[in-house]
Amino acid sequence: MKDKQHRPWLSVITGGESLVSHAGGALLVETARRSGLAKELSAGLGRWRRPFAVHDLGKITLDLAVAVALGGDAACDMAVLRAQPGVFGLVASDPTVSRLIATLAEDSDGALAAISVARATARERVWNRAGAPIQDGKVVIDLDATLLTAHSRRKTPPGRGRRGFGHHPLLGFADHGGGGGGEPVAELLRPGKAGSNTAADHVAVFDAALAQLPAPLRRPDEAGRVAVLVRTDAAGATHQFAAHLADAGMAFSLGANLGHFDIRTALTQLPPTAWTPAYQARKPRAAERGVQIEPREGAWVAELTGCVGLSAWPPGTRLILRTQRPHPGAQLRITDHDGMRVTGFLTNTTPGGPAHQLADLELRHRRHAGPGIPPGQHGVDVGCAARGQHRELVPSAHRHPGPDGQLAGHGVREGQAMIVTLRHRLIRVPARLICHAGALTLRLPPGHHLLAQVLARLRALPATT
């Protein structure tokens, strides 16, 4: 009797020219083409192209970003694209890529500015068609840092302050709210020893993020206010950064370092009636649509603006506290009071009006989450001289397109998938490339209709002229 419990024995061969291992890469290539990113990169980097050069510099740069999106972490990983010319076209060799990087590194500021302008132009075109991520009349920019572990051959490499070795970049994301995650708009590469609350770094990343927004969205009104909200954790709560935001007419919501205030004394001055229940957002239940906002049991908010000194902060700055019962087993901090966890944030949003109640502002600030690029996805290793170019390539690689509500399972929350999950289900899809009557057709295996639907929707959009 044959044993049917074992898996079938397979013979392995190489040299299948019509096989494609990353059919989802066509989704990234088509997105860059329809958004105009490919065209803008070619035009912006054209002045660095040498006479009689075969490869376009914009396409090489875009191929580097696609290689990162497919999971590569070194320039030599472009070999995956080079092995599939039917999907990615003619891909430059490793020596050509190295020469490009060396050429751009000679004028790194100009090259980075050209790539940044290309990204901003493509983003404006996409937002004009799909709609800008506006929440309560404002574009929300989240700033946060992330830790990236790097390999070191030294036995005792210099640490980064958290018992590790690597990098500490500062990132800026445009929050899409319930319609998606964060869209990377600005980044600043920093060594692992970089400080968390360096005001100059926050100012630089904010200015770069603001330049990525379309001009109408960052134009001030008659009162000098700009419809942009900037959110950070306590690392961004510095006097210099807050003053810079206020001078630019921005609304801000900065996590407060309560150790700088006499919170215990201020809390004793608050009457019990000053506390109101905090809000929480939950998933919709049966017969409900959209995110539901409801009071959170065991959590309250209050304003301490008149009980602490805020003269060093921009005029109109308010301090709002949140107190809640700590989770079982959680240790209290020195800033906690009466057995309750106490947190706070600083904002210049004026009181009154819809969605401006204390609980609304606290919920708005709490929706700021550390975006963070996943470990190991920190750019293309092309040498120290050109590391500044990573920060312009990686955001293009990690903004994967995807439809709403068509993914489910582990790694998916409310129809929005993690990068690793999205790459596994939508990018790393095997296929067969068929040539018939002079036309190339990508035949997907059963069960991958989602990729075909997304590609059809993309190709239905008008091409960029």
C-alpha positions in Angstrom: 0.0 0.0 0.0 1.3 3.5 -0.9 1.9 5.9 1.9 -0.1 9.0 1.0 0.8 11.0 4.2 4.2 12.0 2.8 4.7 14.9 0.5 5.4 14.1 -3.2 9.0 13.7 -4.3 10.0 16.6 -6.5 12.8 16.9 -9.0 14.6 20.3 -9.1 16.0 21.8 -12.2 17.2 25.3 -13.2 17.0 27.4 -16.3 13.3 28.0 -16.6 13.4 31.2 -18.7 9.7 31.8 -18.6 9.3 31.6 -14.8 9.0 34.7 -12.7 9.5 34.6 -8.9 8.3 38.1 -8.0 5.4 38.8 -10.2 4.1 41.4 -7.8 7.1 43.5 -8.8 5.0 44.4 -11.8 2.7 46.2 -9.4 5.5 48.4 -8.2 6.7 49.2 -11.7 3.2 50.0 -12.9 2.6 52.2 -9.9 5.8 54.2 -10.6 4.8 54.5 -14.2 1.2 55.6 -13.6 2.1 58.1 -10.8 4.8 59.7 -12.9 7.6 58.8 -10.5 9.6 57.0 -13.1 9.4 60.0 -15.5 10.2 62.5 -12.9 13.2 60.6 -11.7 14.5 60.3 -15.2 14.1 64.1 -15.8 15.5 65.1 -12.4 18.6 62.9 -12.6 19.2 63.5 -16.3 22.0 66.1 -15.9 24.2 63.4 -14.2 23.8 61.0 -17.2 27.0 60.6 -19.2 27.0 60.9 -23.0 26.2 57.7 -24.9 25.1 56.0 -21.6 22.8 53.0 -22.2 20.9 53.0 -18.9 18.7 55.8 -17.7 19.7 57.0 -14.2 16.1 57.4 -13.1 15.3 53.8 -14.0 18.4 52.6 -12.1 17.4 54.5 -9.1 13.9 53.2 -9.3 15.2 49.6 -9.7 17.2 50.1 -6.5 14.0 51.0 -4.7 12.1 48.1 -6.2 14.9 45.8 -5.1 14.5 47.0 -1.5 10.7 46.5 -1.7 11.2 43.0 -2.8 13.3 42.3 0.3 16.8 43.2 -0.8 19.3 45.0 1.4 22.3 45.4 -0.9 22.9 46.7 -4.4 23.8 43.3 -5.6 20.2 42.1 -4.8 19.2 43.8 -8.1 20.2 40.5 -9.6 16.6 39.3 -8.8 15.3 42.0 -11.2 18.0 41.4 -13.7 16.9 37.7 -14.0 13.4 38.8 -15.0 13.7 41.2 -17.9 10.2 40.4 -19.1 8.8 42.2 -15.9 11.5 44.7 -15.0 13.0 45.4 -18.4 16.7 46.0 -19.0 18.4 46.2 -15.5 21.9 47.7 -15.1 24.8 45.6 -14.1 26.4 45.9 -10.6 29.4 47.9 -11.9 27.0 50.3 -13.6 25.0 50.7 -10.4 28.2 51.4 -8.5 29.3 54.0 -11.0 25.9 55.7 -10.7 26.1 55.8 -6.9 29.6 57.2 -7.1 28.5 59.9 -9.6 25.6 61.0 -7.5 27.7 60.9 -4.3 29.9 63.6 -5.8 26.9 66.0 -5.7 24.9 64.3 -3.0 22.9 67.5 -2.1 21.8 68.1 -5.6 21.0 64.4 -6.2 18.9 64.2 -3.1 17.1 67.4 -3.9 16.3 66.0 -7.4 14.9 62.8 -6.0 12.9 64.6 -3.4 11.4 66.9 -6.0 10.5 63.9 -8.1 8.8 62.2 -5.1 6.9 65.4 -4.3 5.7 65.8 -7.9 4.5 62.2 -8.1 2.8 62.5 -4.7 0.9 65.6 -5.7 -0.3 63.9 -8.8 -1.5 60.9 -6.8 -3.2 62.9 -4.1 -5.0 65.0 -6.7 -6.5 61.9 -8.1 -7.0 59.7 -5.0 -7.6 62.5 -2.5 -5.3 64.0 0.1 -5.2 62.3 3.5 -7.0 65.1 5.3 -8.4 64.4 8.8 -10.7 67.1 10.4 -9.5 69.6 7.9 -5.8 69.0 8.4 -3.0 66.9 7.0 -1.4 65.0 9.9 2.4 64.5 10.0 3.8 62.1 12.5 7.5 62.3 13.5 9.2 59.4 15.3 12.5 57.6 15.4 13.2 53.9 15.0 16.1 51.7 15.9 17.8 49.6 13.1 20.2 46.9 14.2 23.3 46.6 12.0 25.9 43.9 11.9 29.4 44.7 13.2 32.5 42.6 12.9 34.0 44.3 16.0 33.8 42.3 19.2 32.8 45.3 21.2 31.1 47.8 18.8 30.1 51.2 20.2 26.5 51.0 21.5 23.6 53.2 20.7 22.3 53.7 24.2 19.8 50.8 24.2 22.3 47.9 24.4 22.5 47.4 20.7 24.4 48.5 17.7 23.0 50.1 14.6 21.3 53.3 13.4 18.7 55.7 14.8 16.9 57.4 11.9 14.2 60.0 12.4 11.2 59.5 10.1 8.2 61.6 9.1 4.9 60.0 7.9 1.7 61.5 6.6 -1.0 59.7 8.5 -3.9 58.3 6.4 -6.1 57.6 9.4 -8.5 54.8 9.0 -7.9 54.6 5.2 -4.3 53.3 5.5 -1.1 53.5 7.5 1.6 56.1 7.3 3.0 57.4 4.0 6.7 58.2 4.4 7.4 61.8 3.4 10.8 62.6 5.1 13.7 60.9 6.8 17.0 61.7 8.4 19.7 59.1 8.7 21.4 59.3 12.1 24.0 57.2 13.9 23.0 55.0 16.7 24.2 57.4 19.3 22.0 60.2 18.1 19.8 61.8 20.8 16.1 61.2 20.9 15.1 64.8 21.7 17.5 66.7 19.3 15.5 69.7 18.2 17.6 70.4 15.1 16.9 67.0 13.7 13.1 67.3 14.3 13.2 70.7 12.6 15.1 69.3 9.6 12.7 66.4 9.2 9.6 68.6 9.6 10.8 71.0 7.0 11.6 68.2 4.5 8.1 66.6 5.2 6.4 69.9 4.7 8.1 70.4 1.3 6.7 67.0 0.2 3.1 68.2 0.6 1.4 69.9 -2.4 1.6 73.6 -2.3 -2.2 74.3 -1.7 -2.1 72.1 1.4 0.8 74.1 3.0 -0.3 77.6 2.0 -1.2 79.7 5.1 -4.5 81.3 5.5 -5.2 85.0 6.3 -4.4 84.4 9.9 -1.1 82.7 9.1 -2.3 79.2 10.0 -1.5 76.2 7.9 -3.9 73.2 7.9 -1.2 70.8 9.1 -1.0 69.0 12.4 2.4 67.7 13.6 2.4 64.9 16.2 5.4 63.5 18.1 6.1 61.7 21.3 7.9 63.2 24.2 11.2 63.2 22.2 9.8 66.1 20.1 8.6 68.2 23.0 11.4 70.7 23.0 11.1 74.5 23.2 13.0 75.1 19.9 10.9 72.6 17.9 7.6 73.9 19.4 8.6 77.5 18.6 9.6 76.5 15.0 6.1 74.9 14.5 4.3 77.9 16.0 6.3 80.3 13.8 5.4 78.3 10.7 1.7 78.4 11.7 1.4 74.7 12.4 -0.9 73.0 14.9 1.1 70.6 17.1 0.5 67.8 19.6 3.6 66.9 21.4 4.0 64.3 24.1 4.9 66.0 27.3 7.8 65.1 29.5 6.0 65.3 32.9 9.3 65.3 34.7 9.7 69.0 33.7 6.5 70.0 35.5 5.4 69.9 39.2 2.6 67.5 38.4 1.9 66.3 41.9 1.3 69.9 43.2 -0.8 70.7 40.1 -3.0 67.6 40.5 -3.9 68.5 44.1 -5.2 71.8 42.8 -7.6 70.2 40.4 -11.2 69.7 41.6 -12.7 66.3 40.9 -15.2 67.9 38.4 -12.2 68.9 36.1 -11.8 65.3 35.1 -13.9 64.0 32.1 -14.0 60.4 30.7 -11.4 59.7 28.0 -12.4 58.3 24.7 -11.4 55.1 22.9 -11.8 53.9 19.3 -13.1 50.4 18.6 -14.0 48.3 15.6 -17.5 48.4 14.4 -19.9 45.7 15.6 -22.9 44.2 13.8 -25.0 46.9 12.0 -22.3 49.5 12.6 -20.1 51.2 10.1 -16.8 52.9 10.6 -14.7 53.3 13.7 -16.8 53.8 16.8 -15.8 56.3 19.5 -16.9 55.6 23.0 -15.9 56.5 26.6 -13.1 54.4 28.0 -13.7 52.9 31.4 -11.0 53.7 34.0 -9.5 56.6 32.1 -10.0 60.4 32.5 -8.6 63.6 31.0 -8.2 67.1 32.4 -6.4 70.3 31.5 -3.6 71.7 33.7 -2.7 74.8 31.6 -3.4 77.2 34.4 -1.8 75.1 37.1 1.8 74.8 35.7 4.2 77.3 34.2 4.1 77.3 30.4 5.7 80.6 29.7 8.7 79.0 28.0 6.4 77.5 25.4 4.8 79.3 22.5 1.7 81.4 23.3 -1.5 79.4 23.4 0.2 76.1 24.5 -2.0 73.9 26.6 -1.1 70.9 28.8 -3.6 68.1 28.9 -3.2 65.1 31.2 -4.6 61.6 31.0 -4.9 59.4 34.0 -5.9 55.7 34.0 -5.6 52.6 36.0 -2.3 50.9 35.2 -2.4 47.4 33.6 -1.9 44.5 36.0 1.8 44.0 36.8 2.8 47.5 35.4 5.3 49.4 37.5 4.5 53.0 38.4 6.8 55.8 37.5 7.9 58.8 39.5 5.5 61.0 37.6 2.5 58.8 38.4 0.1 59.9 41.1 -2.1 58.1 43.7 -1.6 54.7 42.0 -2.8 56.0 38.6 -0.8 56.2 35.4 -0.4 59.8 34.4 0.6 60.9 30.8 0.2 64.2 29.0 0.7 66.1 25.9 1.2 69.8 24.8 -1.0 71.3 22.1 -1.8 74.7 20.7 -5.2 73.7 19.5 -7.7 76.3 20.8 -10.6 75.0 22.9 -14.2 74.8 21.7 -15.7 73.7 18.5 -16.3 70.2 17.1 -13.7 67.5 17.9 -11.9 70.0 20.1 -13.0 68.6 23.5 -10.3 67.4 25.8 -11.2 63.7 25.2 -11.1 64.3 21.4 -7.7 66.0 21.5 -6.3 63.2 23.7 -7.6 60.5 21.4 -6.2 62.4 18.4 -2.8 62.6 20.0 -2.9 58.9 21.1 -3.4 57.9 17.5 0.2 58.9 16.9 2.1 55.6 16.6 5.8 55.0 16.0 5.9 54.1 12.2 9.3 52.5 12.1 10.6 50.7 9.0 11.0 47.0 9.8 14.4 45.8 10.9 16.6 44.9 8.0 14.7 47.2 5.6 16.9 50.2 6.1 18.2 50.9 2.6 20.7 49.6 0.1 24.2 49.1 1.3 26.1 51.0 -1.3 29.0 52.5 0.8 29.5 55.3 3.3 29.9 58.0 0.6 26.4 57.6 -0.7 24.4 56.6 2.4 22.4 59.8 2.2 20.8 58.5 -1.0 19.2 55.7 1.1 16.7 58.0 2.7 15.3 58.9 -0.7 15.1 55.3 -2.0 13.6 53.5 1.0 10.3 55.6 1.3 9.5 54.8 -2.3 10.1 51.2 -1.7 8.0 50.9 1.5 4.8 52.7 0.3 3.1 49.6 -1.2 -0.2 50.2 -2.9 -3.1 47.9 -2.0 -6.9 47.8 -2.1 -9.1 48.3 1.0 -10.6 45.4 2.8 -9.5 42.5 0.6 -6.8 41.1 2.8 -7.5 39.1 5.9 -5.7 36.8 8.3 -2.5 37.1 10.4 -0.7 40.4 9.9 -3.9 42.2 8.7 -5.9 44.7 10.8 -9.0 46.3 9.5 -8.1 45.5 5.9 -4.6 47.1 6.2 -1.7 44.7 6.0 1.7 44.9 7.5 4.6 45.4 5.0 5.8 41.8 5.6 2.3 40.4 5.0 1.7 42.5 2.0 5.0 41.6 0.4 4.3 37.9 1.1 0.8 37.9 -0.4 1.0 40.5 -3.1 4.6 40.9 -4.2 6.3 37.5 -3.8 3.9 35.8 -6.2 5.3 33.2 -8.7 4.0 33.4 -12.3 4.8 32.2 -15.8 5.7 34.7 -18.6 4.0 33.7 -21.8 4.9 35.3 -25.2 2.1 34.9 -27.8 1.6 37.0 -31.0 4.3 39.4 -29.9 2.6 40.2 -26.6 3.8 39.2 -23.1 1.3 37.8 -20.7 1.9 37.1 -17.0 0.0 34.0 -16.0 -0.6 33.9 -12.2 -1.3 30.7 -10.3 -4.7 30.0 -8.8 -5.6 32.0 -5.7 -3.8 35.2 -6.6 -6.7 37.1 -8.2 -6.1 40.0 -5.9 -2.8 40.9 -7.7 -4.6 40.7 -11.1 -7.4 43.0 -9.9 -4.9 45.6 -8.5 -2.9 45.6 -11.8 -6.1 46.0 -13.8 -7.2 49.0 -11.7 -3.7 50.6 -12.1 -3.7 50.1 -15.8 -7.1 51.6 -16.1 -5.7 55.0 -14.9 -4.5 57.4 -17.6 -0.8 57.3 -18.3 1.4 60.2 -17.3 2.3 62.4 -20.2 
